[in-house]
Amino acid sequence: MQLRPERRPQPMLKAFIPGSASEPRAAIIKLAASLAMTACSCWSQPNPGCVPGQGWLAQHNPSSDSTGLHDIDFPEVKATWWVTYIPLSASGIVVHGTFPAAREFSIGVYPQLLLGSNRIEPDPQTIVFLLDKDIVPDTGTNNPFLTGTALGTYTVQVVRAYKPKSPQPNTLYIGPVPDPIDQLIYRLYYATDPNDLAGSVPLPSVTFDGTALTNCPVSPIIVPEDATVWGRLDLEDFSGTVPPSNWGATNPPHWTLTYNSIPGVSGMVAIISREFLEGNTLLVVTVKRPTSPNNRAGVPPYTPSQVRFWTMAQKDPVSTGVVRSIADADSAFVGDQSVYVVCDPSLAPAASTLAMWGATWIPWGALEPQDFVYNPAKQPLTNADGVFYLGHLQYTQFSVDPSFTQGIYNVAQIAPSQQQAAMGAYWPQIGYCSVQSFVDLGAGCITPPAPVPTR
């Protein structure tokens, strides 16, 4: 099959299944690189009450997920994804909707490759998407990601053809040969109303060959939060077992930078391990804050800034589920610095200490004895399977301005040996500290600074 043009191959996620053989360093590099990808590499299960053939039958956001299956490979808690499957025979694919009140949104098609044993992976050669600012509004309406505040409407088409030299506006070209699974994905980041995951507008309508699908309703945020397994991950100290490999975790941790086929999206991943928690020890990170438009404070998303959105997240590599992610505007700070403390709840510094140092607590994550999570093959995992012993601390920037030369997306494209120097003060410092040293020094407890990562 001819490859579609204008695609850059990306590393693929190699799932870790407890008890399987591991390839420590090679697998780590592939996994760390793939964590910056924004495509969900899971076969999305319908939401409770939704059935195949409906529009947006799967909603991905841990805060609205009663099953736990929609947290697999999910990159952010502050984002919500909705999935509609495109039938192999479908043509005349049209998406019509209202621009949401949010920091960022996009519409894309994420083809999937069947790999056996019910495993699938995104095909990075064929991912296509339209970012909000690139969508032309319907005649007489407004795109609030370009100007003004009025939430206008848009119409996007998906065409089974290769992308021509002069593409039509509002068009996703997915090639003439259907993939085994084509997922139409609607992504929305940081809704202006934190209690409305859909950004204060209905989900878009989807039409196949002139027939409109019936949309599944938006799943509400589940309250109280601890009514979900995800919501309980910050309640307990770790009581599980050690996995068979530490996946190359080091002290101090090393950052691995990545960028992907979605321009301007990039991440830094550090592998952390409880192996280095001797006594009362914390994992501490400090970040120089890039500028970003806080839509929840009334700042339009098109306001000039270094990045549109950024987050710091903690993920479990064994289950691939996100524990917590903290959005830019939700992070504490002093001056232009934000500090993050990762640990179990019994060691979390007092609120007054965190506030003094401009710090935010991120739980490492731990299962209660009766709970379980899933791996990418949808196998349930318990404390006996080594979950939440390791962690992937993931710093992600979205829609990096090309002029922000110290942004992760730009720095990730140069040689690893030059990245820390190129990023300068924006390179996050990371290390393990005792509780008392953090109380006394804040992020100054990180000594020495993290070394330049090498390959």
N, C-alpha and C positions, 0 to 999 in steps of 0.2 A: 504494500500500500504506500502510495506517495505521501511523504510528510507534508503537512500544510505549512505554508511559508510563514516567516516571521515568528518563529517559536524558538526559544532557547531551552534545551533539555535541562531538567532539574533533578537533583537527587531524589530518590524514592524512599519512603518510610519502610524500614525493615522492622516488622513487629517482633517484639520479644514475648514469647509464650513460655511461662515457667516450665522448666524441665527440658527445654530445647537446648541444642548446642549453641554456643555464642561465638561471635567473632568480635572480640572486644573493641580493638581500636578502629577497624574499618567500619564496624556497625555503628560505633559512636559517632564517627564523622558523618556518616550518611544520615543518622537519626538527628543529630544536632542541626545539620543543614536543612533537613526537611521540616524542622519545627517552625521555621520562618514562613513556610508555605501557608497560604490562607485557604487552600482547598481541603475540605473534609474528605478523608480517604476511607470513609465508612459507608456501608450500604445503609442508607437511612431507613429506619423503621417508621411506619406511620404513627402519628400521635394517637393516643387512645381515642376511639370514636371516629377516626378517619380511615378511609379505605382506598385501595389502589384506584387510580383513575381520577381522583380529586386533585384540585390545585392546592399547592402548598401543604401536602399531606404530612410533612415532617417539619417540625420546628425545633431548632437547635439553640437552646439556652439553658444552662443548668438550673437557673432559678425557676424555670417553668416545667421542669422535667421530672415527672413522677416515676419514670421507669429506670433512669440512669443510663439508658442506651443512647441518649442524645448528647452525652458528654464525651463520647469516644472521639479522640482526635480533635476535639473542639479547641480553637485557639484562644478565645476570649469570653469572659463572663459579661463584659460590657457590650457584646455584640449578639445579634440574633440572626440566624440564617433560616430561611424557609426553602424547602426543596419540592420541586415538581418533576416527575419523570416524563421524559419525552418519548412517546412510542416510536418504534423503528419506522413505522409507516407514516408518521406525521410530517406534514409540510404546512405551509401557511401558518407558521407559528408567530403569534402576536401577543405582546404583553402591553397592557394599558393600565396606567396607574396615576396616582397623585404624588408629587414630590413630598417625602416625609419631613417632619421636623426632627432633624437628627444632625450629628456631626458629619456623617458620611454614609453613603449607600451606593450600591452597585447592583447590576444585573449581569449574570454570566452563565455560561454553559460549561460544565465540568465533566467531560467524558471520563469514563471509568474503564479500567482494564480488569477482566476476570483472571485471577491468579490461582484458582483452585482452592479447595477447602473453604469455600465461601469467603475467601479474601479478595478484596478488590483494592485497586490503587488508582489515584487520579492519573490520567495520561497528560503529563506536563507539556507535551508537544502540541496539544489541541485545546488547551484552556483559552477561552475568549471571554471578554467582559467589557462592560461599559461603566465607567465611573460617573458619578452624578454630574460633575461639571462638564462632561462630554456629551450629555444627553440634551438634545434640542427640545425645548418645550413645545407643546401643541400651540398652534397659531392663536395669538391673543392672550396667552398665559405666560407665567413667569417661572424661571428656574431659580429657586432661592439659594442654590449653591454657586450662582454666578452674580446675582444682584437682588436687591430688595428682600422682602420677607414673605410675599404672597406665595402660597403653595399651589403652583400651577400643575398642569397635567402633562403627561408624556405618552408616546406610543413607540415601542421598540419591536422590531421584527427579528426573527431568527431564520437564517437562510441556509439551506443545504447546498453550499457552493464554496469554492475557495475564495479568499478575500482578494478582490481585484485591486489594481493599482489605484483606482479612484473609487473607494468604497462609498456606499450610500450612507448618509447620516443615520444614527439610531439603529444600526444593523449589526447583528452578530453573525459572522460567517463561520459555520461549523464543518465545512467540507461536504462533498457529495456522498461519501460512504458513511452510513450510520455506525456509531460505536456500539459495543455491547450494551452499555448503559450510558445514556446522556442525562445528566442532572441539570435542570434549569434552577439556578440558585439566586435568590434575592437576599442580599446582605444589608444589614442596617447596623450602624455603629453609634452608640451613645445617644439614644433618643433624648430629645430635649425634656420630655416629661419622663422621669425615671420610672414611673409606674405604668407607662404605656410602651411596651416593647416595639410596637408597630409604628411609632413616631406620629401618633395622633391622626393617622389616615387609615382607610381600609387597605388590606393587602391588594396588590395589583390583580386585575383579571387576566386570565390566560386563555387564549383561543387556539385550538388545533383545527385546521381545515374548516374554519368558519363556525365551529361549535365551541361555545364558551364552557369551560369547566366550572363545576361547583367548588368554591373554595372551602377548605377546612377553616374553622374559626381559629382565631389567635388563641393560643393557650395562655392563660393568665399566670402571673407570677404567683408561686405557691407561698402562702403564709400560714403559720410562721415558717421562716427559712429552714429551721431544723426539721421540718416535715419531710424534707428530701435527704437522701444520703449525702449529696453534695453539701447541703447546708449543715450537716453534722461533722464535716471534716475538720472543723476548727474547735471541736469540743473536747477531744481526747488527746492524751499523750500517746506516743507510739508504743504499741505492744505486740508488734508483728515479728516476722523473721527476716533474716538477712538473705537477699537474693544471691544466686550463684555467681554473679559477676558484679563488680562495682562500676562497670561501663567506662572505666578510665577516669573516674573522679580523682582529683588531686587537691592538695592543700598547699597554697591557696588555689581556688578554682580558676580554670582558664576560660576565657570567652572565645566562642567561635562565631564569626560573623557570616551572615548569608543574605542573599537577595534572591528574588524569584521572578517569574514571568509576568507578574503584575507590577508595572513600573512604579517605583517610589515606595514599595512595601519591602521592609527589611527587618532583620532581627539579630539579636545577640543571645546566645544560649550558653549558660554555664552549668556543668554537671556538678551537683552537690551531693554529699553523702553524710549520713549519720556516723560513719566511721570516724569522722574528725570531731565529733562532739564529745570532748572529754570534760566531765564535770558539768558545770553550769556554763555552757557555750552556746553562742548564737551565730548565725550567718548574717553578716551585715553588708549592705550595698549602699553606695552613695552615687547619685547621678546629678550632673549639671542639667537643669531643666531646659530643653528646647522650647521655644515659644509655640503656642498652639491656641486656636480660637475656642474659648469656652462657651459653647452654645447655651448651656444651662444658666449662664450669667448674661445672656442676651447678646453675645458676640456672634455675628453671622459667620458661617463656616468658610465663606470666601475671603474673610479678613486676612491680609498678608501675614504669614507666619512661617517659621522654619519647618514645621510639620503640621499636618492637619490633626493628627491624633497620635498619642503614644500611651503605652501601658507597660506595667511591670507585672509579670504573672509567675506563679509557681505551678508546675505541672508534674504529674507522676509519670515517669517513663514506662513503667511496667503496664499500667492500665491505659496510658496516654490521656487520662482525664485531667482537666484543669481543676486545681484546688481553689485558687482565688486569682483574680487579676484586678489590679488597681489602676484606674484610668488617671491620666495626667491631672485633671481638675479635682480628683478625689484624693490625691496624694498630699500629705503634709509637706511643708517646706519652710526653710529659713533662708531668706535671700533668694538666690537662684539654685539652691541645692535641695534635693529630696533624698531622704535616707529611708531604707527599708530594712526591717529586722525580720528574719525568717526563723521560726522556732515553734516548739510545741506550746500550748497555752500556759502550762505551769511556769514557763520561763519568760513569758512575754513581759517586757518592762512595763512599769506603771504608766498610765496615761499621761501623767505630768512629766515623766522622763521623756516619753516619746515626743510630747509637744515641745519640750525645751530644745530638743535636737532636730526638730522638723522631720520626725520619723513616723513611719507607718508600719504597723505589724502585719505580716503576712503569715498565716499558719503554714507550717510545713505540710500538714495533712496527716490524718490518722483515722483508721476505721474503728468504729465501735465493734465489739465482739460479734454482734449479730448481723452486721452489715456486710455487703459485698459490692464490688464494682466490676466493670467489664474490661476485657482487653479488646484490641481491634477485631479479633475473630469472634467477638460476642460471647466469649467464655467467661463465666463469673469467677472472680478472684476474691479471696479472703485474706485475712492477715497471714495465713500460712503460705501465701504465694509471693511474699517479698514486696508487696505494695507499700509505697510511702516510706521506704528506707532511703531510696535515692530521690533526687529531685532534679527537675530542669527549671532553672530560673531563666525566664525568657523576657528580654527587653525588646519591645517591638515598636517601630515607628511606621506610620501610615502616611502616604502622600507627602513624601519628603520633597521640599522645594529644591529644584536643581541647583540653586545658588547657595544652598546650605551645604558647603563642601565637607563639613564635619558630621553630616548626617550619616546614619548607618548605611543607607542604600548606596551612597557615593563611596564611602570608605571600604565597604565590603568588596568592591570591584578591583581593589589593588592588592598587591602581594601581602600575605598575612604578616610578614616581618615588618611591614611599613604601616600597618593599620593603626596601632596605638598612637604612634607619633602623629599620624594624619588626623586622627580624631581629637587629639589634644585633651583639653579640659573636659570634653564631652565623653571621654572614655570612662565608663563606670568603674569605680574601685570596689573590690569585693574581697572578703576574707572572713575568717572565723575569729570571734572575740569572746572573752568571758563576759558574763552579765555585768560584773562590777566595772570592768574596763569600759564597757559601753556607757554605763551610768556616769562614769567620770569624764569620758572623752568623746562620747558620741561616735560618729564615724571615724574620728581620729584614732580609734582603737585598731583600725586596719593597718597593720604594719607587717612586712613591707608592702608597698603597692603591688598589685597583681602584675606578674610578668607578662611580656608580650607573648601571645600564643604562637606556637610553631607547629609545623606539620612535617 
